[in-house]
Amino acid sequence: MDRLNPLVLSLYRAAREAPIAEFQDAALRLVKSHVRFDGCKWGASAIDDHGVLFQSVHFHEDDPEGAAVYNEVRHQDRAAFWAISHRGQTGNFHFASFYEGLSAIADYTRRYRHSNALITGLPGVDDRAIQSVSIYRGDSDNTFSENERRAIEYIVPHLNEALTISRLFAATRFRAAAEGHWAVAIVDHAGVLQFADPEFEALIQAEWPAGTVRRLPGAAHVALTSGDGSRQYTGRTLIMRYVAEAGIIFVRARPRVPADGLTPRELSVVQAIARGYTHKEIARLLHLSPATVRNQIQAIHNRLEVGTNAELVAVLLRAGY
C-alpha cells in the first residue's frame, strides 16, 4: 500500500488546515482521486436488533433525505449486519445480486443509486455503536475491484483518525476563544460526544456518576439545543454552554462557581458595572433607587468575597458572563 502514502499524508494535512465543517468533503475528494465513487455516507450509528440507526452521518454527494427512507428498510440491510460483525474489514457489494429477494432494500438502493458499495465498519464508542464509511457507485455494471476494496480498507482507519485530529484542532481553537478555564467537547445533534477533552469527560462523570461519558444526558441535551434559548445547562456541579458554528456543535463546560448563584437582576447590575455605568446610571437603567443598587452591589461583593468592583468584574469574566 505504499502508493497510498501520499494520500494518507494529504489527509492528515487537511485535518490540520481545512475548517472542520469542510474537512470531510475535502478528505473524500482526496480519496476519490484514488478510488472513484459517486456518493458516500460517513459517520456514526447506533446498533439495535433491526440493524443500524443513523445518528451522526455526513452525506457526500448523497441524498440526506434517504436516511428517513433507509430507516424503514434497514431491517433488510444484510450489508449493515455484515459490517457489524466484520469491523475493520471492507465488504465489496453488488446490491442487485446481494439483495435478491429483498424487495424493500433493493428498491432503496436503486432509488438512491447505491448499485455497488464498499462498506467499512469500525468500532464505535461502545458495543452498541459503529462508525462506518460507505462509498457507492450508481452504475450497476461499474463494480469495485479487489484492489479498490483493499485500498479503502487501508484508508478508512486513516480517514477516521484524521477526522479526530480535525476535531481536536477545532476544539483547541474553540477553547482558546473562551474566557477563563473551560473544558470543551464537540457533540452531534443526538448529543453523542464526537470529541471531548479529558476535563470535559471528568465533569460529565462527576455530574452523572451513573451515566455514560460518551453521551450528554437527556436533560442537558434538551436544555442546550432546544430549551429557552439561553443555550446553557446549569447542573448540580457544572455549567455547560452550547455554540453552533458552521453546523458544528461545540459545548463548553466548567465547574460551578459562586458567581453562578447570582440572580438575573444581580447579574444585570454586575454587567452594567462592567460597561462602566455609575450607581445612578444603573438605577435609572434598571428602574431601581440608587440606594437599592448600592446595597445589591455590596451584597454581591460579600457573597463573592471581593473587595472592589474591578475584582467583581474579573470574577464574572472568568466565569464567562
N, C-alpha and C positions, 0 to 999 in steps of 0.2 A: 504493500500500500504506500510505498514511498512517493508515488506520483501524486498522492493526495496531500502530502505535507504542505505544499504552498497554500492549498485551500484551508487547511487547519490553521495555519498561521494567519491567514486573512480573516478567519472567523474571530480569532482572539483579538486581532487588531480592531475589527469592527465593534467588538464588545467594549473596547476602551473608548472608541471615537464616536460611534453613532449614538444619537439620542435614544433613550430606552424605548420610546414609543415607535421608533423606526427600525430598531435593531433586528427584529425577527424577519421583517421583509427583506432587509439588506442581507442578512445571513442566508436566507433561502435563495435569493438571486445569485449569491456566490455558489451555492450548492448546484443550482440549475446550470451553471457553466460546465459542470462535470457530468451530471445526470439530468437529462431533460425530463420535465414533467409539466402538467397543465395546472395543477392545483395542489394545495396542501392543508392539512389540519395539524396543528402543533400545540400541545398543551397538556392539561391535567384533567383526569376524570375520576369519578368515584366508581366503585365496583359493587354491584349487588347481584341478586340471583338472575336478573334479566340481562346482565352484561355490563356495559359501561354507560355512565351518565355524565355527559359533558359538564364540567364546572368552569374551567378557565381555558378556553381554546382560542388560538389565533388562527384565523382563516386567511390564507394567502391565495388570492385568485380562485377562491372557492366561495360558494354562496352561503353566507352565515344563516340564512333562513332555513337551510337544510337541517340545522341542528334540531329544530322542533319536529320536523318530519322524521328524522332518524330516531328520535325518542319513541316514536310509535312502532318502529320495526326493529329496534335494537335487540330484541329477544331472539331474532333470527340471524344475528350477525356472528356467524361462526368464526370469521376472521378476528373479531374482537376477543372471543373466547380463546382463540389460539394465541393471540398476543399476551393475554393474561397469564397463560401457562408456559410461555416461552419468552420471558423477559430477557432482554439483552440480545435477542435474535431478531432478524428481519425476515418476514414472510413475503413471498412473491405470489400474488394472487391474480388470477384471471377470473373475474367475477361471473361472467356468463356461464362458465362451467362450474365454478366453485359453489355458486348459489343455485344450481339447477334444482328445481322442485320447490324452491322457497320464493314464492311469487312476490311477497311484500318487499323483502330486502333487495331482490333482483330489480324490481321496478324502481326502487330508490336509487340504486347505482346507475341505472340507465338515465333517470331523470337528471341527476346531478353530474353525469359524465365521469363516473368513477368506474370505468371499464376495467382498468388494470391498476394494481396498487402494490406499493412496497410499504409494509406496516411494521413499525418497530415499537415495542413496549419496553419501558424501563421502570424500575421500582419507584413507587410514589412515596408519600410521606408515611404511609403505613400499609398493612396488608390489604386494606380495602380501597386502595387508591393506585392509580397507574399514570405514569407520564408516557406520552406517545407522540410519534411523528409519523404521519401517513401521507404519502405522496401518490398522486393519481395521474393517469393518462386517460383521455376521453375516447381515443380510437381503440376499438376492441382488438384490432389486429396489431396494434403497436405495443407489444408486450415488453416487459422489462427483462433484461438478460441476467444471467447468473453473475456476471462481472458487476453489473449495476447494483444487484442485490447486495453483494459483498461490500461494495463501496459505501452504500447507505448504512449498512450495519456498522461499518467502521466510523462513519462520520457522525451518526446521531448522538453518541455519548459526548462528542466534542461540541455539537450544537447545544446540548443541554447545559454543559459546563460553561460555554461562552455566554449563554443566557443568564446563568447565575452570576457571572462576573459583571455583565452589563447591569444587573440589578444592584450588585454591590457598589459599583461606581455611582449609580443614580442615588442610592440610599446615602452614600457618603456626601454627595453634593447637597442632598436634602437636609442632612444633619448639620452641615456647615452653615446652612441658611437660617437655622433656628437660633433663637436667643436662649442662653442657658444650656443646661445639660439635658438632652432628650435622647432616649433610645428610639430607634426607628425600625420600621418594617414596611414591606410592600405586600398588599393583600389583593386578592381578586374580588369580583363582585359577590361571590358566595362567602367571603370572609376567610378564605383559606390563605394562610401565610405563604407567599411566594418567596419572600426573603425576610429574615429577621436577624438583627444582631443579638448576641448573647444577652445583653442587658434587657432587651425587649422581651425575650423569652423568659427571663427570670422574673420580670414584673408581671407577666401574664400568669406564670405559675404561682406567684405569691397571692395574686388576686383570686385565682380559681384553682386551689390546690388539687381538686378532684377532676379538673378538666384536662383537655389536651392542649399542648402548647402550639400545635400546628393549625389551630383554627380559632378565630375570635368567637367567644360565646355569643349566643343569640342576642342578648340584651345589648351588649356593646356594639355588635354589628348593626343592629337596628338604629341605635342612637347615633352612630357615626354616619350612616348613609341615608337614613330616611326618617330621622326624628324631627325635632322642632326647628331645624335649620341652623342650630348652633354648631353642628359638626363636632361636638365634644361629648365624651363619656366620662362622667365623674363616678369613680368606683370607691370601694372601701379603702383601698391602699394606693390607687393610682389615678392619673388623669390621662386620657387619650384624646388626640385631636386628629381629624381626618382632612386631607387635602388631595384633591384630584388635579393632576396636571397632565394634559395631552392624553387623557384616557387611562392614565396610570394612577392607582390609589395608594397614596402614602399615608402612613399613620405614625404620629409621634406619641411617645408615652414617657411619663416620668412619675416618680413617687409623689404622693400628695404632700403639700407643704401648708403651713398655717395660712398663707395668703389665699388658698383655695376656699377658706371658710368665709371670705368676705361676701356680704350680701350684694345684690346688683346695685343698690344705691351707694353702698360704701365703695364699690369698685368704680362707679361713675365719679365719685369725689376724687379718688386717687388718680384716675386717668385725667381729670381736669387739672390736678396739680402738676402732672407730668407735662401737660401742654402749657404750663406757665401761668395759669389763672390764679388770681388772688382770692382770699376768702370771700370778699364781697362779690366778685365776679362769679364764683362758684355758686354762691347763694342765689344770685339772680338767674343763673343758668338752670339750676335745679329747683327753683321756686321754694327756697328754704331761707330761714333767717341766718345772718352771719354767725350768731351765737351757736345755732344748731350745727353749722358747718365746722366751727372751731371744735365743738365737743366731739363730733364724729371723727375728725382728724386725730384728736388726742386719744380717743378710744382705739382707733386703728393703730396708732403708734404703740400703745400699751400692748395690744394683742400680738402684734408682730415683733415686739421687742426692738424697736428702732427709736432713735432719738431725734432725727431730723427728717424733713420732707425729702431731702436728697437720698437718704438711706431708704426711705419708704419707696420711692420711685425705683431705686435699684433692685429692691426685693421683688417688686411687681414685674420688672423687666426680666429678671432671672426666671420667674415663674411663667413667663410667656404671655403676660397680659398687656 
